[in-house]
Amino acid sequence: MTYLSDHPDGVVRLAAESPRIVSPAMTTVLLAPGSVTDEEYGLFEARLPAGSPGPVPHYHEGFSESFYVLSGRLAVRTGDRWTSAAPGDLVRVPRRGVHAFHPEGDDEARFLILFTPAGQPREQYFAEMAALATRDVPPTAEEIDELAARHDQVNLRGLP
């Protein structure tokens, strides 16, 4: 009996193999979508240019979300509180936790987003949002909220 035959192989995903989803407001690099992690988690790199509004306050029923800042500054709302996260800072939002985020200052914010569990493919949400953002006619709030709802994101418009 060999021990190696009893254990699954790991996954190696080279940077060049990670698809990118690009829109004017955000670039998302799919480092480890659920399809690669047996749906245990999803790990994406996000880049928000300075001035990007980020998403409206929202929450997710089926997964938690964590933000780890790589460069720039990221303002992250958790509940009613805003935190200015710098490189090396981590902000975790539990399931059903109301949150929002946007870059702070004059630089791009580059950060990791960890979804756990991966559940439904979050990459579909980002791809569909990018398609809405790059079409000729800007999307309405209703279109954005309907798309978000299909991907376990409840947008809460009108919060201060």
C-alpha positions in Angstrom: 0.0 0.0 0.0 1.3 3.4 -0.9 0.2 6.5 1.0 0.2 8.7 -2.1 -2.5 6.7 -3.8 -4.8 7.4 -0.9 -4.5 11.2 -1.1 -5.7 13.5 -3.9 -3.3 15.7 -5.8 -3.2 19.4 -5.2 -4.0 22.1 -7.8 -1.4 24.3 -9.4 -2.7 27.3 -11.2 -0.1 29.5 -12.9 -0.8 33.3 -13.1 -1.1 33.1 -16.9 -4.0 30.6 -16.5 -6.1 33.0 -14.4 -8.8 34.6 -16.5 -9.4 38.4 -16.1 -12.7 40.2 -16.2 -12.3 43.8 -17.1 -14.7 46.7 -16.9 -14.2 50.5 -16.6 -14.9 50.3 -12.8 -13.1 47.1 -11.9 -10.6 44.4 -13.0 -11.1 40.9 -11.5 -8.5 38.2 -11.7 -10.0 34.7 -11.1 -7.1 33.2 -9.1 -9.0 30.3 -7.6 -12.7 30.1 -8.5 -14.9 27.5 -6.9 -14.4 25.2 -9.9 -10.7 24.9 -9.0 -11.2 24.5 -5.2 -14.0 21.9 -5.1 -16.3 24.8 -4.1 -14.6 25.2 -0.8 -13.7 28.9 -1.4 -13.2 31.4 -4.2 -10.1 33.7 -4.3 -10.0 36.7 -6.6 -7.7 39.6 -7.1 -9.6 42.9 -7.6 -8.4 46.2 -8.8 -10.5 49.3 -8.4 -9.2 52.5 -10.1 -9.1 55.7 -8.0 -12.6 57.3 -8.1 -14.5 54.0 -8.7 -17.7 54.1 -6.6 -17.6 50.4 -5.8 -20.8 48.5 -5.0 -23.7 49.8 -3.1 -24.2 48.4 0.4 -25.3 44.8 0.2 -25.2 41.4 1.8 -24.9 37.7 0.9 -27.0 34.9 2.4 -24.8 32.0 1.4 -21.2 33.0 1.9 -18.8 35.2 3.9 -16.4 37.6 2.2 -13.0 38.8 3.3 -10.9 41.6 1.8 -7.1 41.6 2.1 -5.4 44.8 0.8 -2.3 44.4 -1.4 -1.8 48.0 -2.4 -3.5 51.4 -2.2 -6.2 52.0 0.4 -9.6 50.4 0.5 -12.5 51.9 2.4 -14.7 49.0 3.6 -18.1 49.4 5.2 -19.1 46.7 7.7 -22.6 47.4 9.2 -22.6 51.1 9.8 -18.9 51.5 10.2 -16.3 52.4 7.6 -12.7 51.2 7.9 -9.8 52.6 5.9 -7.8 49.4 5.1 -4.1 49.7 4.1 -1.8 47.1 2.6 -1.6 44.0 4.9 -5.0 44.7 6.5 -7.8 42.2 6.4 -11.6 42.9 6.8 -13.9 39.9 7.1 -17.7 40.2 6.6 -19.8 37.3 7.8 -22.8 35.9 5.9 -25.7 38.5 6.0 -23.2 41.2 7.0 -24.0 44.5 5.3 -20.9 45.8 3.5 -19.6 48.0 0.7 -16.2 49.1 -0.5 -14.4 51.6 -2.7 -10.8 52.8 -3.3 -9.6 55.7 -1.1 -7.3 58.4 -2.2 -5.6 58.9 -5.6 -4.3 55.4 -6.2 -5.8 52.2 -7.4 -6.8 49.8 -4.7 -5.6 46.2 -5.3 -6.9 43.6 -3.0 -7.8 39.9 -2.6 -11.4 38.8 -2.1 -12.0 35.5 -0.4 -15.5 33.9 -0.7 -16.3 31.0 1.6 -17.7 28.7 0.7 -17.6 29.3 -3.0 -21.1 27.9 -3.5 -22.4 29.4 -6.7 -19.8 30.6 -9.1 -19.1 34.2 -8.2 -17.1 34.6 -11.4 -20.5 34.7 -13.3 -21.6 37.7 -11.2 -18.4 39.6 -12.1 -18.6 38.7 -15.8 -22.2 39.7 -16.1 -21.6 43.0 -14.2 -18.7 43.8 -16.6 -20.9 43.1 -19.6 -23.6 45.4 -18.2 -21.0 48.1 -17.5 -19.4 48.0 -21.0 -22.6 48.0 -23.1 -23.6 51.1 -25.0 -26.6 52.0 -22.8 -25.7 52.3 -19.1 -27.5 49.8 -16.9 -30.4 50.9 -14.6 -30.3 50.4 -10.9 -33.1 47.8 -11.4 -31.0 45.9 -13.9 -28.0 45.9 -11.6 -30.1 44.8 -8.6 -31.8 42.0 -10.5 -28.5 40.7 -11.7 -27.1 40.9 -8.2 -30.1 39.1 -6.7 -29.5 36.1 -9.1 -26.1 35.7 -7.6 -26.8 35.9 -3.9 -26.3 39.6 -3.5 -29.0 41.7 -2.0 -28.4 45.4 -2.8 -29.5 47.9 -0.2 -29.9 51.2 -1.9 -30.6 54.4 0.1 -28.4 53.5 3.1 -26.3 56.5 4.3 
